[in-house]
């Protein structure tokens, strides 16, 4: 009897010793995932041993009965997998040989945020690791600044608003020196699309004011230039309106209030357009020479004019392609002849009458073969028109809510600051800005008429007639 007890103690000690020899390791910090993209949840055994013949279970410790993925008896067994994870999880089986049980989670959803457990179990030991997943949706709209008139002290009231963020972003005002300005009122709401934020501030002198929305590692920025002329314009308007009110009292208080409100709305709209006009006028000083389209890079269906200022779909593929340069072979694109790798650059394109286009800049080394997915991740910074809607071609795409389709689009790049902005020149409005981008090679103007074919014969035209 003593011998049996001693044997059991020895076996139990060996088992405990073996279980203490191994640990399951996850990330020390939370894993950040973006809605719509894929993410890897790290998990591995240290020291490295094969877990091919072991049981690997991923589950949510913050939810009841939430099986994320189960591997057992050398195969995936997801019969009892939670419905929300069906078809979205994967273990890399060849990595199990090296003790790597990391889980790939595809098409991340907001509901995927939470606490995950990676449990690895052999016949003699069982150890787990915790992985914290934070989800963010960076498809929030660019901040929009509106002018809300003057207060009693003569200060200009500005309002900045942005929506579609998750989790709640930070909105801040900055002056031209980068100093943070205190918001006077803040308003935050959450709905099914995420968080919307709105802040107001009052400015008492001319300056370049930035409204910035930040979410962890992502940021969108809009600026407004409050000139001295604007203050004089508004003050004069306030005086005129006051005089009009006094003179029209006998004609009826209700009529006076109605007229005043309409004048204020018209003045606010005109003021916003004046601000954008000032900004575009300034940006036009950054035109770096003549923008010429490089016909040698154009898709074989495209016809580039002799002066390199226009491009249209010629309906048939040209033969005898010049092998010295790579042409676009599926995407109906063409690059500019000259690139740049520092400073600022601006150009305008007339898109009036064309129903499908992409405009922006591209890296010198971008892949021009096949049906390229145009996005900053592979070197394209663009906005586009498809099916009557404008989009910023990032991942995921951002819809640009414009009242009318643009007739002329301005493209501005500040290479050193990593900024690419697009303007509706005729409507005098900012369409979209890519901020905090990383450029490490030459950028070239990029113009496109869409994929494969474009039945609209209207050309896109590089503009030189800045009016």
Steps between C-alpha positions, in 0.01 A plus 500: 500500500781739585666418167179590308463831683864586437463417131191723469682787671794464262273492192305800627824690563627424151168617350511825700862552398415448131208746519726760662755463219266654242305823480255640247597852401274772360567868425586726794295788356150507350468402134347781294274399209326710234140432397485313168865391505671178619698465824731239655453410869847379617532185712793257530660243730836578661737325463390410147354149465253357253135535600370304200377217725367730773168673556494870406193698599431870450204646690371829642542520877280812515201327337307189604528191277705683238710249305718685248698205354573139603778271374500142633609156382710655221214694339276805541177418682275806483159337531430700818670818379316826577294612203670841477839332434384247237727504196728774644760308706802298396800327659811465284548123532861496383583748777368259764819295446694796644267555794329796337123489561427858390150558366415696185170688534363631169268797428516647850172623649438746785354210703840321483642734765558315827714257701613179328654186651741273315495160675752230407452157660716186481441167671701613801459881523273787408603868478330810357579861408283812482474724194325837526352618167409863440300585187494835329309620194705767325238576236388813678419800283755781462434782748286782356545857624208741471488869587220577746513881505628750758434511873427818696871571554584487128651149510446267204324177598628181333340156520675172409316170453595143402314166517533125444782420750551207736599516779443863603762725338669813635419831328731795558557853368851625420629840392769562236772441763361158587375618842185327620193726543224428751158407360213702643231236441529128428233263375551123459243243382513128430279306260525183292757666272732595788578829672437853372676797660436875474702778666476880480754775558514882470790677325577870558778559245618375160686167504517157334284272715512119485226258608651156559326169578724226640441132570805324639732481199266669252425867442299723265563873482322804349616860510341842457669837449330779696623815325466862618278565197261236626468670838439838330247336267306347785508814716376713213224248436394502864480881496296503179265235630450693827419818307258309279326361807456845652368652176255219439347475849189684382469251212467211741730312737430161341608616154819649644601179677432294187716726282780504755513122523516461124774758470703327769468165319604655168791681661616181675501310170680780319752525782583129481549524124722805548719303743543208259564742211780660702646157571481380137652829380789437737536135392523602134832663580640146546457391138841352423527561127276362229313173573532275193353149476748227402345311206755218544334401829142518371274198463493385131134613469580856603576782260719777643502830309821625336549767766442246781210703643205272418421128518196300384400139431568418134271190516764264351841385620802653331763262363878528513540578869829668588691260725714766663233584756227296668151593387182446698345192342158471671455822695439791256773709658781732397774672703651845465840533335663669797506385863608673817649387832484811721312824559146582383322432172157593358309432178140515375300270270174577321267200543180667375284261296701189590312236708790284621842621612779480758741784582795543732863393528682167486841369600753448223517124569124424504388181331332588169409144402163337567191627681685702761312586820575872520582595862777669705620155613638432149596855411189681367340804667184578303137604496262352244155526341301177453126465432438865585677482840839635605735289716837531670679182392642390835433171681210490564372756246360826639187647339525875433156663553502767227187691395605492132771313313821704456571669166865581575715332766816641658768263637747634758797307647731604782762226467690580819186512719344188342187689388284445189188722470227520236286807427177556306624819332167631370304424818791642706504205743748251641409150382747286703848494653742210557711603801812361670594292196853362451669575166835341423529534122393726215131582461342552156167655397252215431191523278265213414174428316416190709538125433527319166278738294319831514216561251495874574711677238544821702872560570661588832698823461796638694413866568733797462235775492482580871220753533 
